[in-house]
Amino acid sequence: MMSGGMNGGFWGFGFFGILIAIAIIAIIVWMMQPEKKSSGTSSLETLKERLARGEISEEEYDRLKKKIAKK
């Protein structure tokens, strides 16, 4: 016999509640990922600027660029 009210389901929302929980977990995992591309890009841009200003030689630029690419 069924009693009135929320029967079973996931927090009383059923399938919709499961989808919300999965979305929340996915957002949390996504936010915790390190931003490898942006830091590498900004480092490379800084390196290019230093070369353009004459602060480093082309050899130093190439060496540091390879080092950044490894990260």
Protein Blocks (a to p, Z undefined) as FASTA:
>chain_A
ZZedjeejeehlammlmmmmmmmmmmmmmmmpccfklmmmmmmmmmmmmmmnopacfklm
mmmmmmmmmZZ
